[in-house]
Amino acid sequence: MLTALGCFAAEPMASRWAVCSMSASKDSPEVLFHFSSKNDEGCMPILKNTSPHTFHIPVMGTSFTIDTPLRVARYGISSVVSLTDDMLIEQMRKYHSLNAGMQYVPITADDDDPRANRITAYLNLLNHLVSQQVDQLRQSPFEPGSEITRYYEMLPESPLKEQYRAMLEATDLEEKRKLQIKLRREVVPGSIDANIMTKVDSLRDIHGA
């Protein structure tokens, strides 16, 4: 699995919690994110962060980092999205679905649990799009300005960065080819963490608006 969702305990509000679970199978390796706003059993632990970087982009308000994973995750940089505003999340799902040429089916207020389903659908979309980006990055050539070159040029000093430099300096074509194959396999995306360390129920939920 390429991306991970971090799920944190949320403050209860109006006797409700935002909780997530994750599932995958060998027939369907993509992780599906399931949210329930009507469960009080806590939440799943964060998946291990495999990012090669030593920093991450924290959550910023309810919208500044809402789609940051689509901009930085393919370069191995982890970021955090806010799950507070599900109406904004739905708007972003529509935008990025249509932008990627994918079918968009609205999740309306008439849905059984619109908030939970909007969040689930958006996180699954992020996962799908980032997975595509990483696949394309791995297939790009090692040449100036390419995606995979940008990935390795941005890495901090590390054994992996040294392997990249060794590939650049290799004069034997077969050795260079083998090093490139290895480097492509080493590409990992940054994690997609979800911040729900807020009172996640909106005012319209509380007042019935």
Order of alpha helices (4+ residues) and beta strands (2+ residues): beta-beta-beta-alpha-beta-alpha-alpha-alpha-alpha-alpha-beta-alpha
